[in-house]
Amino acid sequence: MPLDERKRRILKAVTHDYISTAEPVGSRTIARRYGLGVSPATIRNEMADLEEDGYLEQPHTSAGRIPSEKGYRFFVDTLMNPQELSEEDVRQIHTALYGHRQMEDIVHESVRVLSLLSQYTSVIVAPSITHGTIRCLQLIPLDELNVLLVLVVDPGFTQSRIVETSRPLRSQEIARMNYFFEQRLSGIMLAEVGSSLVGEMREEVTDEALMSEALNLLAKGLKSIKKEQVFLDGTIHLLSQPEFRDLSKVKVLLNVLDDERVLWRILNEALGRSGMQVIIGSENLHEGFQDCSLVTASYELDGQVIGSIGVIGPTRMDYERVVSVVEGIAYSLSALLSDSRRH
């Protein structure tokens, strides 16, 4: 049965109050703070009905009530009014994102400002570097049997890996390898550097022994390059929430946050659904996330989704604030990437 207007206003008031105070909310508090024009007794009866219908619950033996997951879901889908970002919020986003040229720096700043403005834990999945073009690939000697393979991929990601050589290499040999890589690989999409291209490159070389070593180093180095990157910031914000005073909950949650593959999977599952997503409590299927909510959005380049951003917080999350911040940063990221492509 749909909620009537009075029940909606009471559910909204309880949700706002509990998000703000983290304390169960009583009928007298609602009557005093929210001016609904009805008595505490009437509010108490309505709250009892909302509890019976599954929108509110009563923790322990407290007289106050808090929103259930069903209550939060109704609030997010129907009742909330996302806050408009302040001029200061917009300034911070603009300063963080537009002060950098390298995509890697932009992503680092985005996850930092997302955590700062939301006051929760933020996470960003960066664009897969396999879709970028190789700007530079170089070998740098470290010692007799180890070189550092440095890969720079547009729109501005750098990765490096230590690779062991099969024999000591002279500086002139490394210089020849680097020249060969520059001539053959600059401007090629990283995803194209597979076994067929390496086979073609083997057929082109005249100094077979040296270039075979170069291609072996290339294959070993690229094999360990991370195709997807996840950036996390602001874990301390999550741990400061009263919901996570339970050390056993914190331990499980930290294990999830420490596993980059799990975070990548969680955000990419969210990408399977269009637009802004709010996933509440047990809607998260991953163990350790059942006490959390996740607000996610994708960002685009030329109309194609290339990454996603998200905020992780307790189910008692300030959804109206977080949705606006996530949406604002996702929009700014998309706009910045499109501008950089045009220039």
N, C-alpha and C positions, 0 to 999 in steps of 0.2 A: 504494500500500500504506500503511495507517495506521501512524503512528509508535508504537512501543512506549513504555512508561513511561520507560525509561532514556533513550531518545533525546529524549523530550519534556523531561525534566529537564535534559539537557545543552543542548538548544536554548534553553530558558528561561534557563539560567545564562549562556550565551554572549551572549544578547540583553541581559540585565541588565548584564553586565559591560561590553559595548561601549557601551551607552547611557550608562553612568556614566563611562567613561574615554576614549571615542573612539579607543581603541587596539585593533588586532586581538588576539584572545584565543587563547591557547595552551592545550593540554591540562593542562600543569602548573599554570597559573593556576586552571583550573576545579577541579582536584583539591585544590589548597591552600585555595581560598576557599569552596567550596560543599559540602564534606563529602558527596560522593555515594556514598562507600563503595566505590569502584572505583579501580583504578590509573590513572596518567596514560596508560599504554599502551592500556588499554581505552577510555579517553575519547578518545584520539587515533584509534582505529579507528572509534569511533562518529561522531566529527566528520567523518571521511573519508566515511562512509556518508551523513551528512547533506548533505555537499557534493555527493556524487554524485546525491542525490535533489533537489538544487536549493534546499535550505533554508539552506545556508551557502555562502560564497564566500571565496576567498583573494585578497586584494588584492595586486598586485605579486608579489614573491617572498617575502613575509613568511611565517613559519611559522605565524602566527596566522590565525584566520578571523573573519569578521564575518557577521551575518545578511544574507541576500539579501532582495529584496522578498517573495519567497514565504515566507521565514522570518519576516519581520515580520508578514505577513498571518496566518500560522498562530498566531503569538504573540498578536496582537490578538484573533483570533476564538476561540481555544481556551485559551491558557495564561495570559494576564495576569489579575491581580486588581486592579481599580481601587482606588486608595488612598482611604481614608475621609478626608474633609476634616477638618482639625484645628479645634479651637475658635477659634483665631486666624484661620484661613481664613474660617470662617463669620462671625466678627465683622467682618472687613474687607469681605466681600461685603455684609453687612447695613448697615454704616455707609455704604458707597459708594452703595448703591441707595436706602435708605430715608431718606437725608438730603436728598432733593430732591423737589419736586412736579412740575416741568416734565419732560415726557417727554424732551425734548432733553438736559436735564442728566443724567437717569438713563442715557440711552444713552452719553453721553460718559464718565460714571463707570464704566459697565459695561465699556466697551472698555479703559479704563485699568486697572481692577482685574483684568480677565482677563489682560492682558499681565503685570501685576505678579506674579500668582500662578502663572502658567504659565512665565514667563521666556522666552516666545517672542513672535512678532508676533500681535496679535489684530485681528480685524475683525468689525464688526457691521453688518448691514443693518437700518436703522431701518424702522418701519412706513411704508407708503406714505401720504403725507399726503392723497392723493386720497380715502381712506376716512374722513378726519376731517371734523369740522364746523367751519365758519368761526366763530371767536370774534371776530376783529377784522380789518378790512381798511381801511387808511388810506393817504392820500397826504400826504406831508410835503414842502413846497417846499424845494428845494436852491438853485436859482438861477433866472434868468429863464425858462429853457426846459427845466429838468429837475426831476422830482419823484422822491421815494423811495416806492415802493409797499411797504408793510409788511403781511405776511399772518401772522396767528396762527391756527393750526389746532389744535383739541383732538385728542389729549390733551396738547398742549403743545409744538408745533413752531412756530418762527418763521423766516420767510424774508423777504428784502427784495431788491428789484431797482430799479435806477435806470431811469426811463422818460422818454423825451424827449417834451415836449408840442409841439403844432403851433403854439401861440402863447403869449405870456406870460399867466399866470393870476394874478388877484388873490387875496388871501387869503380874501376872502368867497366867491369861486367855489370854491376848494378846500374850504372849510368845507361848502358846499352839496353838493359831490360826496361828501364823507365821510359826511354825514348820509344821503344817498341810499343809499350802500353799506351803512351800518349798518341802515337800515330794510329794505332788500331782501335782504341777503345773510347777516346774522347768523343762525347756527343751521342754515344750509344746508350739505349735504355738498359738499365742494370738487368732487368728481367730477360734480356736477349742473350746475356752472357752465360749460355748453357754449354752442354757438351758439343753440340753441333758447331757453334761459333769457335770454341776452343780447338776443335778438330780442323776447321778451316785455317785458323791461325798457325797450327802446327805445319800445315802444308806450305805456308807462305815463307817460312824462315829458312835461311841459308845456314846459319850456325846452329845446327840441330841440337847439339848437346846443351849449349847455353840457353837457348830459347825453350827447350824442353823443361829445363830447371825453372825458368821464368813462369811457364804455364802451370807447372806443378805447384809453385808457390801461390800463383793466382787462385788455382782451384782450392787449395787448402785454406787460404785466407778468406775467400768468399763463402766457403762452406760454413764458417763460424760467424759470419756477419748476421746480425739480427735484422730480420726483414720488417718486423713490427716493433715499435718502441712505445713503452708506457711510462708516463711521468706522473709522479704522485707528490702531493704536498699537503702539509697541514694536518698530519696524523694527530698531533698534539691537541688540536681543536676537538677531535672526536673523543679523545681520552679525558678531556675536561668535562664532558657531559655527565650528569648524575646517573644516567642509565648505565654507564660503563664503570661504575665503582666495583662491580663484581669482577674479580680478577680472572675467574674462569672464562667469563664472556670476553674479556679483553684479550686473553691469550688466543682464543679461537679466531677472533677478529683480526688480530695482528698477523696471524699466520696467513690469513686470506690476503691482507694488504701487502704482505711480503712476497707473495707469489705473482710475478708479473704475468704469467700465462693465464692464471685465473682471472685477474683484473681485465686482461685483454678480452677474454671470452665473455665476461659479464657485460662489458661495454659493447661488444660487437653483437651480442644477443639483443641488446637494447636497440642497436641500429637496424635490426630486422623489422622494427616497428617504425612507422613513419613519424616524423616530427618530434616535438618535445615529449619525453616520457617520464612519468613518475611511478616508480615501482616501490610498493610499500610492504614492509615487514615480510610475511611469509610468501608474498608474491615473488620474492627473491628465492630462487631454487637452490642457491649455494649455501652450504652449511657455514654458519658464522655470520651470515648476512640477514638472518631472520629478525634480528632486533634493529635493523637499519632500514632506511629508505634511500633510494638512489634516484637522483634527477639527472637525466641525460639529454643531450641534443647533439646533432651531427653538424659538421661544418663542411663546406663545399669549395670546389674549384671548378669554374666554368660549368656549374650546374651538376657536377658529379660529386657525390659524397666521398671524401677522402679520409675523414677521421671523425672522432667523437670526443666529447668532453662530458664530465659528470661530477656531481657532488654527492658525497656519502655522508649521511648524518643519521641520528636516531630517528625513529618513527615520529617522535615529537620534534620534527624539523620545522623551521620557519619557512613553509612552502612558498608563501607569497613573495618573500624576499629571494629565496634561492632560485625559483623559476625565472624571475626577472634577470638575475645575475647570469645564470647559465645561458639564457636566450640572448642577452646582450653580448656576451663574450663570443658565443658561437656566430652571431651575426657579424661582429667585428672581425673575427678571424676570416670568415668567408669573404668579406669586403676587402680586407687587406691582401689576401692571396690573389683575388681577381685584379686588384690594382697593380700588384707586383708583376703579374703575368702581362698586363697591358704595357708596362714600362720596360 
